Amino acid sequence: MGWILTSKKKIKPAQIIQWYRLAYTTRQVDDQAGRYIRRGMGWSYHARCGGHEGIQIALGSCFRPNKDFLFPYYRDTATVLAAGMTPYELMLNGLSKADDPASGGRHMSNHFAKPAIGIQNVSSCTGNHTLHAVGVARAIKYYGSDGIAYSSQGDSSVSEGYCYEAINGASREKLPVVFVIQNNGYGISVPTSEQTANLCVADNFIGIKHLHIVRVDGTDFLASFQAMNEAVDYVNSGKGPAMVHAQCIRMGAHSNSDAQELYREKEEIIKAQEVDPVLRLRDYILANNILKEAQLISLQNEVDAELQEAGQKAEAAAIPSAQSVTQFAEATRYEPVLGLEPENFTEEEKTEKLREAINRTLKEEFEKNPDTFLWGQDVASKEKGGVFNLTKGMLSQFGNKRVFNAPIAEDFIVGTANGMCRFDKKIHVVIEAAQFADYVWPAMEQIVEMSHDYWRSFGQFSPNVVFRLASGGYIQGGIYHSQNVEAIMSHLPGVRVVYPAFADDAAGLLRTAIRSQGMTFFLEPKYLYNRTEAKAPNLGNEHAVPFGKGRVRHSGTDLSIITYGNTVFMALQVAKKLNEEGHSIEVFDLRSIKPLDEEGICQTVRRTGKVLVVHEDHRFNGIGSEVSSIIMEHCFMDLDAPVMRVAALDIPVGFAKVLENAILPQVSTIENAVKELLAF
């Protein structure tokens, strides 16, 4: 470790005094947090920043409120203080008060944020905000701002694959991002040597083009300022992103729940205390007559008094009300007025395939809103337009800055969409989150993260993202090309899931999704992209279908088939066949999986008294279970028979056609179930 202020560069005494004020304040806030823990008042999670103050104060001082975007991590107490947060605001967070500027008490303590000035609310999934920083930097560059995205994290988080994706992507696009790695030698109890071969973890990224790496002693205040200024200058040059690797010390345990004595030698812990950067800065101030001892004591007394006042005020502040939990559970939907939906089109009127309807609607909405963007794998490769040609013509019409390819890195695709939306609320992003829905699983980390952004930030940030995913089977695609994801995605709070079967519904639901705030999964039955039976009229560039509204596709009085997606057409075949045999079968197309049309479900049940729920996703924990539960809760007395289900077997979809047919619902299996239920 180098001594404090190793550089010969001159700096004003007032700046050094400000460093000490921030460093002393940080240390006292950490001590106060410990006292609150012992009193059982709050801060149930607390990670001290002792040993990191040099780099953190340098980082926070570079941040410009309402211009830059700062993504701190849970140890960044000094960073956010230097960036503009007050001790009172930190205490509101630590005590989980209603006025906590980060989340209104919804997020963990020590997860400091102030979105109102650009200090972002980040999750506990360490390092995943690197992707958000890259996304917002993409918007900074596109809109010509001179802002910078700062991503701060510990050394062990860089072992996560999504951090590599973020750094690689930022370098390829030459984005204005500064990645700050605070290396204190440990990931909780795991030493750096067991995380990576390079003890300076920045060396893992040496080969990445356009990335400028600065290595610095993070306990040295002036060296840290010089390192941050060097990084900022490089980013401002437009040459690409920068990485600052700050070697720090961890003076205490990882957190209040960590027993460091179980894995650190006593001598090591003592040595860490001996090189305390705050005390070294204090000694430097006295040795160089920047302040006298009495003046330093007076400064410390001022800070102590401020913190005492802030603590008393925070303790007296209101706690969140239990009734507030439902606030910001779902971002605001676009609410179209659903008029009379045309039925019984002539074949001549059915001018548009499902694939064509999606392509047209994308173009119409991109024309309407210039702050709409599209990216994914293969979506902007000259005239290809995606694996299924659904984005054909988008590149030539809207240009490569709004429509562009992404690497084969699903987490990167989703995470940068989250980040780009942070630049301005008017931004909406459509992503092909994966080439096939089955390939979306690497992005689940970011999908889960995004699902609670709106609620976790107390409505301060809504990721306006539409996930387009080619879903379902019947194409002999086998594993990774034939699965469904609606049940898993629907389980996440805060998301919406729609699954159209007809071209007009595809256009209407996609338009509603793009115009809505928040995240929507737009699942496309790829088997139906070019099928004649899914064709419908073009109902115009304002046609929109509200979320949570199903549609009767075939009226009946004897039995209801409730379904969606590919199996809608199988249900219609069965209904028409049995109609010729004297049975009246109603087919109700859900269209919207989450939210479900509970009123529409109950109405069809009350008309017929018998219900078969059909879907091609797996039976166990499928959407059919949720529909059945709604019926049992609200329509039990209207039933003339038990609710039955037809779904895919609870095994993966096989490749051979005979296996696929045996696994997925077929017209024959639906017909047999209907006849069994009619006979009850």
N, C-alpha and C positions, 0 to 999 in steps of 0.2 A: 504493500500500500504506500502510495506517495503521500507526503505531508500536504496539509491544506494550502491552497493558493500557490501551487508550484510554478505557475507561469510568471514571467516578468512583466506581462502586460499590465499597464496601469488601469486602475478602476477607482471610481469615486468612493470615498468613505461612506457616503450615504447609502450606496448600493450594498456595501458589506453589512452595514447596520440593519438594512431591510432584510437581508438574508438571515441574519441572526434572529431578528424579531419573528420571522416566519418559522425558523427552525425551533426556536424556543416555544413558540405557540403550539407547533405540532407535537413536540414532546409532552407538553402539559395537557393537550387534548388526549393524547394516548394514556397518560397517567389518570386523567379524569375518567376515561372510559373504563379503566381497570377498577376504579372505585365504584362506578355504577354497577359493574358486574358483581362485585362483592356484596353490594347492597340489594342485588336482585331487581334492579330498576330498568335494566335494558342492556344493550350492547351484547346480546347473547353470542354474537360472533364478533371477534375483534382481532385484527392482525396489525400489530405495531409496524411502523415504518422506520424504526430506529436503525441507523446504518445506511439508509437510502436517501437522507435529506438532501445531499448535494445535487444529485441528478434530478430528484423530484422537484426541488425549487427551481432549478434551471428549466425543466420542462414546463412547469406551470407558468413561469414568467414569460415564456415564449408565446403562450396561448393568448389570442386576442378575442375577447368576448364578442359574440354576435357576428364573427367573421370566420373564425376557425372552428374545427370540430375536434373535441378532445374525448378520447375513449380511455378512461382510467381503469385500473384494476383495484382489487380490494385493499391493497397495501398503500394506495396513493393518497394518503392523508395530506402530506405536504404539497403534493402536486395540485390538488384541488383548492387548497388554501391559497397557494401562489396564483392560481388561475382566476380567483375571484369569489370563491365561496367564503362564507363567514363561519367562525366557530359556532355561532348559534345554529346555523343551518346544518353543520355537521352533527351537532348534538340532537337536533330534531330527528335526523336520520338514525343516530345511534339509539335513541329512546323510542323509535317507531311512532312518532307523533303524526297527527293528521296533516300538519303543515310541512312535513318533510318535503323539500323541493324535488327530491329524486323520485318518490313514489307514493307519498302520502302514507307511509308506514307499511306498504305492501311488500317491499323488497327487503333483503337481509340488511342488517346493520353493517356498517363499514363498506357499503356499496354506495359511495357518495356520487351525487350527480346534481346537475342543475340545467336541465334541457333548455330553460328559458334563455340561457346565455351561450349554449352550445356544449356544455359539459354533459356528455351522453349517459343515459341510464344503461348500464351493461349488466349482463347476467353473471351467474356464478360459474358458468362453463368457461374455464380459464382460457383466455386467448382467442375465443371465437369472435370477439369484436374486431380482430384484425381484418376480417372479411367486410365488416360494416365500414371500417375506415377506408378500405379500398373502394367500396361502392360509393361512398359520399365523395371521395376524391375524384371518382369518375364524373360525378355531377359537377364538382368544382371546375374541372377542366372543360367540360362541355359548355357550361354557362359562362365561362370566361372570368370567374371570380379569382381573386388573388389569395383566397383562403388556403389553409393547409389542414389536413387530417392528421392528428397525432394518435397513435396507438401505443399504449403502455402496457407492459406485462412482465411477469417473472420469467426466469430462464427456462424452467421446466415446461411451461406451456408451449414453448417453441417446438417441443417434441410432437405436438399434435399435427396431424396431416393437414388440417385446414389452415394452419399458420403458413406452411409451405405454399399452399395454393394461393393464399393472399399475397405473400411476398413475390411469388413467381408472377402472378397476374398483374400486380402493381408495376413490376419491372417491365413486363412486356408492353403495357400501355403507357409507361412513363408518367405515372400519376403522382400528384403532390401529396405524398404520404411520408411521415417520419415514424418509423417503428422504433420504439425505445424498449430495450431489453434490460431489465434490472436483475443482474445476476448476483445473488447472495450465496450461491454455492449449494443451495438445497431446494428440492421440491418436497415440501413438508419434511419428511425424514430421509428422502432419497438424495444422496449427494449427486452433484453434476456428473461425476465420473461414471455413474451408473445410468445416466440419461443419454450421454453422447460421448463420442471419442474426443471431440474438441471441447476442452474446458472453457474456452471462449466460444460460446455457442454461435456467435455471429460468423465464425469461420466456416460453419456448415453451409453458408450462403455465398461464399466467395465467388463461385462460378456463375452466379446469376448476373446477366448483363444489365447494365444501366443502374444497378444498385450500388450506392455509395455507402461504405461501412466506416463508421468512426468508433474507435475504441477509447474508453476513458475510465479513469478512476472515479467512480460515482460518489465517493466520499469527499472528493476535492471540489469545492464549490466553484472556483474560477475555471478549473479545467472542464467541469461539467457545462458551464455556460459557454465556453469556447466550443465544446463539442456540439452543443445544441445549435449554436449560431452557424457552425460549419454545415451541419445537416440542413438547416433552414435555407442557407445560401445556395446549397446544391439543388434543393427542391425548387427554389424560386428560379433557378436557371432553366428549368424545363427539361433537364437531362434525365430525370427519373426520380424514384423514391430514395430515401436515405434510411440507414439503420444505425442507431446509436447503441453500442454495447457498453453498459455501465457496470463495472465490477464494484459490487457493494459488499457490505457485511450484514449478517443478520445478528443483531445484538441480543435478541431474545428468542423465544419459541416461535414457531410458525404462527400460532394463534393461541387464544386463551384456553383451548381444549387440547393443546399439544404439550406433551411432557418431553422436552428436548433432552433432558438428562438421560433418557433411555437410549439415545443414539449419538449424542455428542459428548466428547471428552470434556471433563471439568476444565482442563487447561485451555481448551479451545474457547469455551464460553467466557472465561476470564479474559483471554486475549482480545476477544471481540469488544468487551467493555472498555478495554484500555485504549482502543483506537476510535472511541466515540467521536464522530465528526462534529457534533454540536459543541462538545467541550473543546475540541481542537480549534474550532472557529472562535469560540470565546477567548481562548488563550491568545490567538492571533490578534484579536482586536485589542486586547490589553497590552500585548507585547509591542504593538506598533502605534500605541497611543491614539487609536481611533476613538476610543471611549475610555474614560476612567472607570475604576471599579464601582464607584458610587453611581455613575451614570448607567452602567450596565444593570446594577441592582434596581435602579429607578425604572429602567425599561422593563425589566422582568416583573416588577411590582405592577406596572401599568397593565401588562399582559395578564397577570394573575387576576387583577381586578376585573378586567374585561371578561375573562373566562368565568369568573364567579357569577357575574351578572348574566352572562349568556346561559350558564347552567341553570340558574334559578328561573330564568324566563322559559327555558326549554322544559324544565320539570313541570312548570305550571301550564304548559301548552296542552291543548285538547288532544285526546287520543282519537283514533278513527272510530267512527260509529259502526256497529255491527251491520246496520242497514246499508252501509255504503258498499258492501262487497259486490253488489250487482251492478254498480256503476262501471261503465266502460268494459263490460263483459264482451261486447261485440261492437266493432266499429260501425259507423253509420252506413246503412245500405242506401243505394239508389232505389227510389220507390216509384216505379212506373205505374201508370194507371192501366190496369189490365182490362181492356175492352172485350167485346164478344170475339172469341177466337174462332176463325173460320173452320168449318169442317166439310167433309165430303167434297174435297177438291176433285175436279176432273183431271184426267191424266195430262191434258194440255196445260192446265194451270200449275202443275207440279214441275216447275222449271229449274229447280235448284237441288243439287245433291248436298248432303250434309257437309262434305268437305268444302264445297264451293261456298256454302253459307258462312262457314267459319272464316274463310279467306276474305270474303266480301266484307264481313262485319269488322274484321281487324282493320282493313283499309279505311272503312268509313270512320271508325273511331280514331284512327291515327290522323285522319284529315281534320276531324273535329277538334282534337286536343293535341297541339304541337308538343306538349310535355309528356307524351306517351312514348315508351321505349319497348323494344323487343330484343331478347337475346336467348341463345340456347345452342345446342349442337346442330350444326348443318343448316341453320335457318337462313344464312346469308352467304351461301356459296354460289355466286353468280345466279344462275336461273334455277337452281335445284329447289330451294324453298322448303327445306326440311325433308326428313325421311319420307313423309307422305305427301309432300308438295303443298302443305297447308299454308305456308308463308310465301308461296310463289308470287313474285312481283313486288313484294314488300321492299326488298333491297333497292330495286331500281326506282321505286316511287318515292321512298322516304330517305334514302341515303344510308351510308354505312355508319353514320354517327348515331342514328336512332335504331337501326336494325343491324345487328352484328352477331358474328359467331362467338361462342364461348368454348373454352377447352373442355375436354371430357373430364369434368370435375364438378359433380352435381352440387356439392356443398358450396363451391365457389359461385355457381350460377345463382343459387338461392341467397347466399349470404350477401353478395354484392347488390342484389335487388333490394334487400333490406336496407343496406347502407345508402343506396342512391335515393331512396324515398326520404331520407333524413334531411336532404338539402332543402327541399321545399315541399309543402303539403300538396301542391298542384301536380306533382310528379306521380304518374302511374306506370307501372312496369308489368309487362306480360312476358312470361318466361316459358319456354319449353324446358321444364325442370329436368327432364330426362327424355331420351329418344323414345323409350317405352316406359310406361308407368312402373314396371317391375324394376327398373334401374334407378329409381329415385331414392332408394334406401341410404346411400351415402350422404344424402342431404337431410336425413331425419334430424340430425343435431341442429341444423339451422331452421328446419321446419318447426320443431318444438320451441326453439328460441323465439321465432317470429310469432308463434301462436299466442304467447303471453306478453308481447311487447306493449300492446295497447293498454291492457289491464295493469301490467306491472308499472308502467309509467304514469298511471292515473290519468290516462287520456291525453298525455302530452305528445305521444308519437304513435302514428298508425302506419304500418308498412302496407302501402297500397299495391299489392302484388296479386296477379292472376297466374295461377299455376296451370298451364295446359299440359295434360298428360294423355297420351294414347293408351287406352285401357282395354282390358277384356280379351276374350279368346275367340274361338271359332275360326281362327286363321291358320291352325296347325303351326303355332309358334312355339309351343312347349314352354319350359321354364324360362323366365326372364322375358317372355314375349306374350304371355297370355294371362297374367294374373290381374286381379283387381285390388285396389287399394282404398276403396271408399270407406270401409268399416274402420280401418285403422286411422285414417285421417279424420273421420267424423268423431272419433273419441277425444280429439284434442279440443279443449275449450277455446272459444274465440274464432274458430274457423268456419267457413261455409263450403259445402260440397254440392255440386250440381252434376247431373248426368243425363244429358238430352238424348233422345232416340230419333227425333225428326229434325229436319233441316231448319224449319222455322223456329223450333225451340232452341236449337243450337245457336242461331243468330240472336234470338231474344235474350237467352240466359247469358251469353257472352257479353252482350252489350251492357246488361245490368251489372255483371261482374266488373267490367272495366271502369264503369262509372261509379262504382261503390268504393268507399273507404275500406281499408282492411284487406285481409287475405281470403281468396276464394280458390278452391280447387275446381277447375273446369275439366271434367273427365270426359274423354271422347271415345265412344265405342268404335274403335278403328275398323272393325268388321263392317260397320255401316257407312263408312266414308263415301263409298261409291255405289251403295246398294239402291236399287230403284225404289224399294218399299219405304226408304227413309226420306225420299224426295218431298219437297213442299214448295209452295209459292214463295217468292221474295216479297215480304210484307213491308219493305221500305226501311229507310235508314234511321227511323226512330222507333221501330218495333222492339219492345223490350218485355221480358217476362219477369215478374217479381219472384224473389226467392220465397220458398215456402208455399208454393201454389202448385198442386198437382193438376191432372187433366184427365177427364173421362174420355177414353179412346173408343169405347164400345159400350153402349148402355145395356143393362140387363136387370133382371129381378130375382133370379134364382141363386146366383153365386157371384162373388167378386174376386177377381184376380188382381192383386196389388203388386205392381212390378215396376221396373225401370230398365233403361238401356237395351241391350240386345234381346232380352227375353220379352220385351213388349210385343215384338212381332210374332214370337212363338205363342204368346198368350192370345193374340188376335186371331191367329190361325185356329187355335183350339176353340175360341169363342164362335167363330164363323162356322166351323164344322159341327159343333154341338147345337148351334142354332138350327141347323138343318134337321137335327134329330129331335127338335122340340124343346131344347133347353135354352134359357135366357141367361147369358153370361155377361157380366160387366167387367171391363178391363180399365183399371185405374192406373195411370202412368204417374209415378211420383215426381219425376223430373228433378226435383230438389230433394237431396238426401239430408242435408242439414242446412237450414231448418226443414223439418218435415211438415207436410200439410196435415196437421192433426184433424182439423175440421173436415177436410176432404176425405180423409180416411174414415172418420166416423160416419160421414154421410153415406158413403158407399156401403159400409157395413149395415147401416140401418135400412138401406134399400133392399138388401138381399138376405141378410142373416147368416150367410156362410162365406168364409174367406179363405183363400189360398194365397199365400205370399210367395212370390217367385223372384229369385235373383241368381246371377251366375257366380257371385262371390261365394266363398266357403260358408257352409251352414252355421258352424259354431261361431257365436259372437257376430254374426252377420247382421245386416240391416233388418232382415226379417224378424230377428228377435226383438228389436226395438219397436217395429210396427206391431208385432203381436202383443207386446206389453201395453202399448197405447190402447189397443182394442180391448184388452182385458180390463184395463183401468177405467175406460170411459164407456164401453159398449157391451159389457158382459151380459146384460139383460136383453140385448138385442140379438144375441147369437142363437142360432139353431143347431150349431155343431161346433166342435173344437176348431180353433184356428190351425191350419196345416201349412207346412212350408215345403217348397222344392228349391234346392240350391245345389251348388257344386259339392262334391264329396270333399271331406276334410283331408285332402291330400293334394300335392302340387299337380298342376295341369301337365299331362304328359304330351310328348311330341307326336307320336304315331297317331294317325287319325282315329283308329279304333279305340285308343286309350283316351284321347280327348273327348270323344263321344260318350265314353263310359263315365267320365268324370263330370262333364258340364251338363246342365239341364238341357233336355231335348223336348221337342214338341210331344213326343210320345210319353215322356215322364210327366209332363204337365197335364196332358190329357188323362192319364191314368189317375193322377191325384185328384183332378176335378171330378171324375166319375165316382171315385171313392167317397168324396165329400158330398156329392149330390145324393148318394145312396144312404147317407147317414140318417 
